Amino acid sequence: MKISFQWLKSYLSFDLDAETTARYLTDCGLEVENIETFQSVPGGLRGLVVGEVVKKEKHPNADKLSLTKVNTGNGHELSIVCGAPNVAEGQKVIVAPVGTVIKPVKGESFEIKKAKIRGELSEGMLCADDEVGLGEDHSGIRVLPADWQPGKALTEYIPVEEDLVFEIGLTPNRGDATSHMGVARDLYAVLQHHGVKASLNLPQIKDLQKVDGAVKIDVEVLDPEACPRYSGLVLEGITIGPSPDWLQNRLKAIGLQPISNVVDITNFVLHETGQPLHAFDAGKIKGNKVVVQCLPEGTNFVTLDEKTRKLKSTDLMICDTEGGMCIAGVFGGIHSGISDQTTSVFLESACFNPTYIRRTSSHHELKTDASFRFERGSDPEATLLALNRAAQLICELAGGKVTSDITDIYPKKIEPREVKLRISRVHRLLGKVIEPNVIENILKSLQFGISVNGTEGWTVKVPTFKTEVTREVDVIEEILRIYGCLGIEPSTHSVISYPSTNGWEPDTYRNAIADMLVANGFTEIMNNSMISDKRLNLFPPPEGCEPAAMLNPLSSDLSVMRTSMIPGGMETILHNLNRKNRNLTLFEFGRVYALAKGKKEADDYREKTQLALFSTGVQTSMSWSGEAPSADFFYLKSATETILTRLGISLRHEQVISNNTLYREAIQCTTGKDEIVATVGTASQAILDHFDIQQDVVVSIIEWDVVLAALKQREVTTYREVSRFPAVKRDLALLIPKETTYGELKDIAWKNGGNLLQDVSIFDVYEGNKLEQGKKSYALSFVFGHGERTLTDEEVEAAMTKLSKQFEKAGARVRAS
């Protein structure tokens, strides 16, 4: 949110510079993230002077150029080559001498230098409007009034307003501070508390003078829950035109583009008071009636951006007798807005239910200045203030006359909340004893009503513009904001409670694995638990489940709880690739969510924790010994096995996954109970295309809940000394069908190798013309051992014979051993 320093000072008189003011604002919770300089004319017209063309002749070497002599004061003349078609002798013009920096409306700034153009000397430039920031006209140079004196600085005739603009990072709970008046209120309270002299001078609203008119507009509110208060009036005799410079500059300073006097006034009052307004062309209101209601599901409505939107049945609309005119509190319609032909206006000022506005704004992806304020909660008592203020300005700046009484539909008055505030509670939460009179002064400066409630504290009446203050702790937070956290001294002692555990701490294992991954070059990431529903076609929920959708999503990009850890990791990778970080190894602990199909109860939601690993590019940078190894499938599979081994989980089974939309190639690792504990694979081309990633990405998903369950059931780890007896190694070459995998052979070995088998590995693969068609050869290595004695040849041979028979039963043929 942008706040103009000069605009702010029109409501609050004080003598502080912008940097000091920014510190006070930040201290009270309105964090100033940046201070920008605003100039009503970009570049400030610096260095530009008034000149007079005393001579013009045709350029000898160019048909469209002219040679001019320009008087720039004190008899000094410049030779300037000019290409404008309208340059003529006797004109007063804008001159940019050598050394002047020009800041055009479009394009980069540049410095004027002495140059030869087609062989002729040019000592400056004669400027058009768009070349110096005075407009967008480039049809020719600007011709100045004849009485302007050559040599005078242009700023003596065209004043340039300068301002400083605060960029405030407003938190969602501060609906009261979404305006210059709201910020002024807070700043006044802070300055009062710190003894800085200041006076609050909010605009005075004059009584509106009503005259008879021809237009009468009736109002009906059919949904008072969605619209607790609706106010409006009619103004006639309006002349639409440009706003005065002071109003345009106020809007430009905070990044708004002036449109016309009436529209500019509604924007000005919105940013002044925090109360959004809407001006309808009264002549376009069919049936001379305004109806506040929700329209049927799927109704088409064309908004100001000329887009047709399908309404939901919960979208509150401002209608006439024939249909919608405006999406209430969000965006206007194309057929009822102000135009150059408008002569009468129906001015609306309403209080809308934040829930309705938030839901509608999110569904239609419309984030406007109005919705920004209504979503945070608006002050029901501000509707008449803003309405009168805007009507007053329209009468002054657009020639309008008020021709109706104010319509004010307010069926159930919203009374200020009363909150009990205990002195002891203030001291306990703040960690400091504050004098009661200091507390009272702070609350009064924030316009809280306060009355003594015995010796324990006060009864506080919360102003209606403080919609977020509902509890005692909220009032205490208001006190702390103004008192300042820096005023709370740190405690001289600490109270530490030692945790009581039963020996089972899941976080211990999580932290140990995170430390191990970081030590091995991985970087931990943390992504949002919400994703776009557009991702669901690639990352659907489990079978029998549906996505866990947000009831009131912040945006369409955050509309469902994530069903997979992959989207967040891919977005992180894409973000880094776009910044030339191509070698990445990442990990993230997080949860995925789903809802049992057709269910809505709390117990029907599914939630599980996963550890996701991602790798792309190479493991390390290139070295003298050769190219760096890739962070490929085998690299991440090894990392996955290392994690599970570190946790003492044995992987006996691996299964190759085929026909999977997530992976081009992948394996699933299972425990002895056939529970899937990890899936490792190369992301499919569909996923890479979806995220516009141009290099392979390998993903490993470890089911952390399965891991923890295995750890919890596991017996206490005991130490086993390294065997003093030698191990025995045997090799076996198998001729197998091409579709047989190493994982299947490994499973057979572990199931039939007995207690003596300690390790299984593959050391050679052969496929070629010398083998039977449809066959391949795997060479496996087996390690046998016993912890208490040396094995005999007979024991090893018996084990190998059993393995050979089992392999043959599975379709393999033993070639050699």
N, C-alpha and C positions, 0 to 999 in steps of 0.2 A: 504494500500500500504506500502511495506517495503522498507526502504532506509538504506543502509549500511553506517555507519559513516566513515570507512576507505575508502570506494569507493568514498564517497562524498568529502573527503579531498584530493583525487587524482586530483580533478578538482578545488578545492578552498583551497588555503593555508590560514590558520588562526590558532590562538592559543587559543582555547576555549575547555572546557571539554564538554562531551556529554549532561549533564544536562542543562548547560547554552545555548548550541546550540539548545536544544529542546525548551527552553523558547523563543528564537528568532524566531524559526520556527512557534511556536504556535501563537505568536504575529502577524505574517504576514499572518495568515489564513491557515497555514499548521499545523493543530492541531496534536501534538504528543500525541497519546493515551497511548503509552507504549514504554519502552526501554528494549530490550532483549539482553542477552549475547549470542554470537555465538562462538563456538569452532569448528575448522575444524575436530577435533577428539573429539566426545562427551566425557566429563569427563576430557579432557586435558592430559590424560596419567599421571595424578598426582600420585606419589608414586610408579610408576612402574620402575624397574631397570633391567639392563642387567645381566643375570646369565649364569653360565656354568655348565652343568651336568657333574659331576666328577665321579658319580657312579650310576648304575642302577641295580636293582635286582627285582625278582618277589615278589609280595605281598604274604605272606604265607597263607592269609585267603581269597583271591579273585583272580580269574583267570584273570580278565581284568584290574587289577590295578598293578602299579609298585611302588617300593620304590626307591626314588632318593635322592642323596646328591648333593646340588647345591651350587656352589661358588658364593657369591654375593659381592665379593671384600674384600680386606684386610684379606684374609685367612678365612673369616667367611663363614661357611657352614650351609645350612638349610636342614632339613629333610622334604621332601615334597612327599606326596602320589599323584600320577598322573595316570589318566585313559586314556591319549592319546595313540593311537597305534603307533605313530611315534617317541616317545621319545627315545633318545639314548645317550650314553656316548659321551662326547666331543662336544655336541651341545651348541651353544649360544642361549639362550631362554629368553622370557619375564617372569619376576618374579614379583608377587604381594605379598610382605611380609605381615605379620600380621599387621592389622590396615589400610591397603589400601582399599579405597572404589572403587569397580569395577562398571563401567557403561556399561553394554552390549548393543549391537545394538538393541536387543529385550528383553523386560522384565525390571524389576525394578532394581535399583542399590542395591548393598549389600556390606557389609564390610567383609574382610577376617579375620577370627579368628583362633586362635590355636585350633586344634581339634584332636580327635582320630578317624581314619577311619578304621573300621574293626580291631580295637585293635592296630593300628600303629599311631604314632605321625605324624601330618602334620603341618608344620609351614609356610605355604604359599600356593601359587598356581602358576602353570605353565600355561600360557594363550594362547588361540587360538585367531585368528583375531577378531571374533565376540564378544569375551568376553571383549575386551578393546576398541571397536569402530573402529578398523582398517579395517573392512570388514565384510562379512557375512560367511566366510569360518569357518566351525566347524569340518572339517575332522580330525584335529589334531592341536597340538600346532604350533605356528609360529617359524620357525628356522631362527635365525638372522645370518648376515654375520660373518664369522669366525674372522675378525679383530676387532670386537666390544669388548670393555673392560668390564669385569665383574665389577659390582658395580656402573657403570656409570648410571645416570638417562636416561631413554629411550628418553626423550625429547631432549637430546644432539645429538641424531642421527635422530630422527623423529620430525622435528619442528611442533609445533602446532600453527596455526594462530588463533588469537582471535579478535573479533570485537564486536561492539555494533550496534544494529539494531533498527532504529526508526520505530514504527508502526504509520503511518500517516492516519488520517481519512480524506480522500480527498473528497471534495465536487464535485458534478457532473459538475460544470462549470469550473473546473480547469484542462482542458486538457493539458495546457502548463506545468503543474507540475507533469506529470505522469512518470518522469524519474529522474535520478540522476543529469543530466545536468540542467533540469528544476528547480529542488530544489536548485541546486547550484546558479543559476541565482537569484532566490528570496533571498536566504540567503546572497549573495554578496551585493544586494541592501540594505538589512536591516543593515548589518554590516557597510557599507559605511555611511549610514545615522546616525548611532550611534557612528561613529568615531572609530570603531574597525578596526585595520589594517588587510587587507585581499587582496588577489590577485586571479583573476579568470584565470585559466589555462585549457581551454578546449582542447580536443585532436586535434592535427595537422594532417590533412589528406595529405599524400604524393601523388604525381602524380602516377597513376597506369601505369606500364609498360606493354604494350600489346605485345603479341607474336602471331604468326599464329597458328590456330587450325583447327580441323576437324569438329567442331560442329557449325552450324549456326542456330539461332532461330529467326524467324520473329514474330512480335507482331502486333495485330490488336485490337483496342478498339472500340466496337460497341455501347457502351453506355457511352458517355463522361459525361453525367449528373451524373451517378452513380460513375464514375471513372474519375475525372478531370485530374489526372496526373498518368502516369504509366511509371516506369523506370525499366530497367533490364540489365543484362550483363551475359556473359558466362565465366565460369572458368573451365579449364581442368587440368588433371594430378594430381587430388586430391587423397590423401590417407586418408580414414576414419579411425579414431582411437580415443582413449581417449584424452580429453583436458588436457593441463598442469594444475598443482596444483593451480596456481594463479587464473586461469579462473574458475575451479571447485569451489574453495572457494568463489569466488564472487557470483556465482549462489546459492551455498548452503546457504550462509548468508541470502539471501532473500527468502529462502524456495523453491528453484528450484532444481530438481534432474538432475545432468549432464547426458547427453545421448551420444553424440559424438562430435568431434571437430566442425564440420560444424553446427550442430544444436545448440550446445552451443554458438557458435559465434553469430548466429542470435538472440538468447535469450539475450545474453550479450548486443548487440547493441540496442535491443529494450529497455532494462532497462537503458541503458546509454543515448540514445538520445530521447526516447519516440516514435520513428518511428518503427512500426512493419515491419518485413521482412519475406519472405518465400523462402526457398531453394527447388527447384525441381530437381530431378534426370533428367538431360538433356537427358539421353539415353532413358527415358520413355515417353518423349513428342512426341506423334504421329504426323507425318507430319512436325516435326520441326517447329511448329507454336503454338503460344500462342494467344488465342482469349478471350477477356474480354466481357462477354455477360450474359444475363439471359436465362435460359433454359425453355422449356415448363412446364406448371403446371403438377405436379405429377411425374416428372422425378425421378427415383431412383438414389441415390448417396451414396456410402459407404465411411464413414469418417474414420479417423485414429483410432477411438475407435471400429472399426469393426461393427458399427451399420449402417443399411440401412435407409436412410432418404428420405422422399418424398419432393421434392423441390417445392416451390411456384414460380409462374412466376415472382415474384419481387426479388427473391434471386439472387444476382450478383455472377457469377461463373467465375473462371479462367479455361479455357478449352484448349484442344488441338483439332486437327481436328476430333477426334472420340468421344469426350465427356468431361465431367467435370473432373478436376483434384483437385480443391480446392474450398471451399466456401469462396469467397473473403472476406478478413479481419476478418474471424471468425475461420475456422477450415480446416485443410488439408485433402486430400483424402488418402486412404490406398494404392493406386496403383502408386502414383507419388512421394512418399516421399523418403528421403535419407535412404540408406541401407549400409551395410558393403561393398557391391560390387560397390557402386557409385564411379565413377572416374571423371565425369563431372557434373557441376551444372549450372542451370539457376537460378540466384539470382534476386528475385523480390522485388521492393520497390515502393509502390504506395500510392496515396492519394485517399481515398474512401469517398463518401458522407455519413455523419453520420446517416442520416435517413434510408438508405438502410441497414446499418450494424445493427442498433438498432432493426429494424423490423425483420431481419433474425435471429439475435442472440436470440431474445425473442421467436420467433416462434419455433425454434429448441431446445430451452432451452440449448444453448451453450454459456457459459460465459468464455471467454478465455482472456489471457493477451492482445492479439491483439484487440479483440472486445472491451475490456475495454477502450482502447485508441482511437480507431476509432470512437466509439460512442460519445466521448466527442469532437471530431474534431481534426484532425491531421494537421500538418504544411505542406502545399504543397512544401515549399522550403526545407524541411528536407529529401526528398526522395533521392536526390543525395548525400547528406552528409552521410546518413546512408548506402547507397549502397557502396560508396567508402570506408567507414570505415570497413564494413564487408568484402569487397573484399580484403582489405589490410591485415586483420587478417587471412583470409583463406589462403592467399599466405604465411603468416609467420608461421601459425600453422598447416596447412594441406598440404603444398607443392604445392598449386595450382598456376596456371598461368592464367592471364586474356587473353582470346583469342578472344574477340569481343569488338567493340566499345559499349559505353553505348547507349542503346535504351531509348529515353526520349520522350514520347508522351504527349504533353502538349498543346492542341489546343487553349485554352483560358486562358492566364496567369491570375492568381489571384493576383491582385495588393493590396498592403497594404492600409488599410482604412485610410482616413483622417478625423479627428474629430476636430471640433472647441471647444476649451476649454477656458471658461471665468474665469478670476480671481475672479470676484464677485460671480459666481456660486460656485466655490471651497470654498470660505469663508462661504457662506450661508449654504451649505450642511454640512460642517465639523463643523460649529459653532465656528470657530477660524480663525483669520487672520494669514496666513502663508506667509512668505516672498517669493516673486516670484523666487528668486534664489534657495530656498530650493525645491520648486516645480519642477523647471527645473532639478536640480541634481537628484531628485528621478526618474523622468521620463527617464533621460538619463541612469541611472544605471540599469533601466529595459529594456534598448535597444529601447525605444521609440524615434522616430525622432521628433524633435521639432523646430519650427520656430516661430518668433514673429509675431503676427497678430495685429498690431497697439498697442494701449495702453490698450485694453480690455483683451488681453490674448494671446493665441498661437494657431497655427495649429499643431495638433499632428498627426504624422504618426505611426499607430499601427503596431508593428511587426506581421508577418503572423502567428507566433506560438501562438499569443493571440487571438484565434478564438472567445472567449466570449466577447471581448471588442469591442462593436459596437456603443456605445453612449457616450455622454459627461459624464453622471453619472457613466458609467463603468470606465472611465479614472480617475474620482475623487475617486472611490473606490480603484483603484490601488494606488493612492497617499496615501489614508488613511491606506491601509495595511502596507505600508512601514513606514509612519510617526508614526503609532501606535495609537490605541485608548487611551492608557494611557497618550499620549501627549496632549489630548483634555481635558482641565479643565472643570469641571461641571459648569453649568450656575449658577449665583448668584440669579436669579429670574426665576419665572415660569409664563407662560401665560396660563390661564385656560378659556375655553369657556364653558359657561353653556348650557346644552342641552335644546332645545326647543321641547316640547312634546305636543300632543293633548290629553293627559290623557290615551292613549291606548299604553301600553308597554308590548308586549308579553314576553320579557325577565324577566319582574318582576314576572310573574306567573311561568315561568320556574325555576327561581332561588328560589322562595318560595317552590316549590315542591321538588327541589333538596335538599334544606336545611332540609325540613321535613323528607325526606327519609334517609338522612345521620344521622339525630338525632334519627331515629328509627333503626339504625344498618345497613343500606344499604351502599354499597360502589359503588361509581360512576366509570364506566369504559368508555373507548373510543376506538373503533376498527376502522380498515381501512374500507373505503367506497367501496373498491374493493374486490371481491372474485374470486375464481376459477370457470370457467364455468362447472367444474365437480360437483359443488354444485347444479346446476340448476335442476337436476332430482328430488331432494327433495324439492327445493325452487324455483319453476317456477314463472315467472312473472304473473301478473293478466291476466284473459281471454281477448283476443283481443290485447295483448301486447307481445313484445319480449324483451329479455334482452338488456340493453344499453351497448353494447360492446365497449371496449377501442380500438381506432384506432391503437395505438402503445403501447401495454401493456408491462410493465416492466418485467413480467414473466407470465407463465401460471397460477400461483396461484393468480394473480391480473389482470385478463383479462376482467372481466365484473363488472359493478356497481352492488352493492348488491340489491337483490330483496326482502330481508327479514333481519330483525335485529337478527334473531335467530343464524345464523352461527357464527357471531362474539362473541356472548355471550357463545355459546357452546365451542368455542376454548379457551376462557378465563377460563371457568370452567375446561376444560381438563388440561390446563396449571397448574392450582392450584391443581387439584386432583393429578397430577403427582408429586407434591411437598408436598403431605400429608395435604393440606388445604381442608378438606372435607365438611365444613359447610360454605356455601356461600349465601349471599343475595346481589344481584347486580342490578344496574340500568344503563341505557344508553339512552341519547337523541341522535337521529340520523335521517338520511333520507334514504329512499329506492327509487329505481329508476326503470323505465321501458320506453320502446319506443313503440309507437303505431305501430302495425304490418304493415310492408310494407312501413313505413314512415322513412324519414331521416332528415326532417327539424327541426330547433330548437324548434318550437312550438309543435312538436309531442312528445317531451320527457315528461314523467310523473315523478313527484317528490313529495313526501309527507314526513312529519315529524312524527316520532313515538317516544313514550317512552316505552322502553322495560324493564320489571322486570324479574329477574331470581332468583330462590331459589332452594337450594338442601341441604341435610343434616338436621341438627337441628337448631332451632332458637338460643338457648343458650347452654352453657355447662351444664353437669349434676350437680344437686344440691342435698343437703341432703334430700330434700322432695321427690325425685323420679327422674325418667328419664326426660330429657329435651324434650319439645314438638318439633315435626318435623316441618320443614319449608315446609309444604305440600301444596296441592291445596287450602285448606281453608285458610291457612295463607296468601297466595299470593292474593287470592280473596278478603280477608279482606283488605289487603294493597291497592288493586286497588280501592275498594269502598271508602276507607278513602281518597285517592287522589281526586277522583271525588267529594266526599262530601265536601272536603276542598275548592274545586273550585266552589261549589254551583251548581253542575250538578246533577239533580235527575235521577236515574235509575229506570224506571218503568217496563222494560221488560228484561227478560233473556231467552235465547234460548239455549238448549243443542245441541251441534254439534256432529254429528255422521258421520262415513265414511270419516274421515279427515286424510290425510297422515301425518299432522304435530303433531296431538295431539291424545293421547290414549283416553282421555276424556276431554271435554272442554265445556265452556259456552260462549255465546256472549251476551254482554250487549248493549242495545240500548237506545237512548234518546227518548223523546216524539215524535220526528219526524221520528222515526224508522231508524235513522242513527246508524251504528255500531260504538260505542265509545271505546269498549275494548273487548278483547278476552283473556280468562284465561283457561289454560289447562296444563295437564301433557304431556311432550314431548313423542312422539311415540317411540316405540322400534326401528323403522327403523332409526330415528335420533340418538338415543343413540348408536346404533351399528355403524352408519356412523362415529361418533366421538370417538368411543371406550370408552364410558362413562358407568361405571358399577353401577350407582345409579340413582334413579329417579331425574328428573329435571322438575320443574314447571315454566312455562313461562306465562307472561302477556304482551300483546301488546296493548298499549293505543294509539288511533289515535289522535295525538296531534293537528293536523289541525282541526279536528272536535271539539275538546275541545276549541280551540282558537276561532273558529267561533261562538260557543255557548256563550262564554264569551263576545265576541264583541257585540252580539245582545241582550245580557241580560240587563235588566234595572239595574239601580244603586241599589246596595245592601242597603237595609234599615234595621234598627234595629227593632226587634219585641220582646217586653218584655215577660218573662216567664209567662205563664198563671197562674192566682191566683186560677183558678177553677179546681176542681178535674177531672181527666180523668176516663173513664169507660172502663173496660176490659171485653171482652167476648171471650169464647172459643167455637170451633166448631170441631167435629170429623166427617170426611168424609170417606166413603168407595168409593174408586176410582179404575179404571182400572190400572194395573201395569205400563202401558206405559205412564200414565199421570205424569207430572213432577210438582214439587213444583213451578217452575217458571211460569207454565201455570195458576196454581191456584192463584198465587200472582197477575198476570196480571188481572185476572177476578175481584179480590178484589179491585184493584186500579181503575179499569174502572167503577165499580158499587158502590163503597163505599161512594161516595159523598164527600162533603167538611168536613164532620165530622171525617172521617177515618184518623187517624194519623200514625198508624203503623200496619204492618202485619208481623207475624213471625210463625215459625213452632217449636213445642216443643215435638212432639212424632211421631214416625213412627212404624207401626206394620205390619208384614207379618208373617203368620203362618197357621197351619192346621185348625184353628177355623174359618178362613174366607173362603168365596167362592173362587173357583179356578180362578186364573187370577185377583184377587183383592188384594188391600192393604189398610191400614188405615193411614190417615194423621190427626194429631190434630193441628189445627191452632189457633193462638191467635190474636185477633183484639183489637186495642186501639182506642177509640173515644174520642173526646174532642171539646170544643168550647172556643175560647179565651176571650169571654166577658160574659159568663154565664155558669151555671151548666146545664148539659143535663138532660132531663127527661127520665124516663124509656121508655115511648112511642117512643121517637125519636130513642133511641138505638135499641129497638126491631124492629122498622120499617126498620132500616138500616140492621139489621141481617137477617130479613125476605127476604129482597131484595137480599142479598148476597146468602142466601140459595137457592133461586129460580134460580139464575144465575148458581150456582154450579151444581144444578140438571139438568139444560139445557145442561151443558157440560158433563153429564154422571156420575156425582157423586151422592151418596146417603147420606143424613145427618143421622148420627148415634145418636148423642147426642149433647147437648149444655150446 
